[in-house]
Amino acid sequence: MTHTSIQIIRDEHSTLSALLRSLGMMVDRGPAHQPEAFFDVMRAMLFYIDEFPERLHHPKESALLFPRVALLVPETWQTIAQLESDHQRGESAVRDLQHLLLAWELVGESRRAAFEQALKHYIAFYLAHMQLEEQVILPAAIQTLSVADWQELDAAFTANCDPLTGKFPRDPVYDRLFSRIVMNAPAPIGLGANAAG
């Protein structure tokens, strides 16, 4: 049996992995002859990371999932401490990326390398973070959490409703954001194969 919250966590991880790969592909291609479109969709993608995974996904892991697993499976404590540290670093890291991207856009090519290096590090960091959660924390949760734990987790994560997973209707508040990403970002997250030129 797969619990709803576990499936949502995996779906959100899969969506974020695809988005990170698309970001990397866009930077590899560069702005070419469409700098306005390039920077526009890059800003939208980084804003999405700050708005959804950082503000919805991580706080629920930190407040609801991690404490229960740490209590029931004490040997996971060190891993959870690392994951919590990652959450704190990730929030500031995505904002640093937004600043570095703006510097590249407004100051020019002299700022490109700093953004590229920071993004490459961020992608590797985030992929390793999600892999650790899926290999250590989720299996421990599946083996040990109670029915009541799952009911609370399922209710909390179901409220995320991240439209980029493709499993929820679009939220009108974020419709412009998701349209911009889906129509302009390259696969695997979007339809804009030529978004970066």
Buried (B, 14 or more C-beta within 10 A) or exposed (E): EEBBBBBBBBBBBBBBBBBBBBBBBBBEBBBEEBBEBBBBBBBBBBBBBBBBBBEBBBEBBBEBBBEBBBEBBEEBEEBBEEBBEBBEEBBEBBBBBBEBBBBBBEEEEEBBEBBBEBBEEBBEBBBEBBEBBBEBBBBBBBEBBEEEBBEBBBEBBEEBBBBBBEEBEBEEEBEEBBEBBBEBBBEEBBEBEEBBE
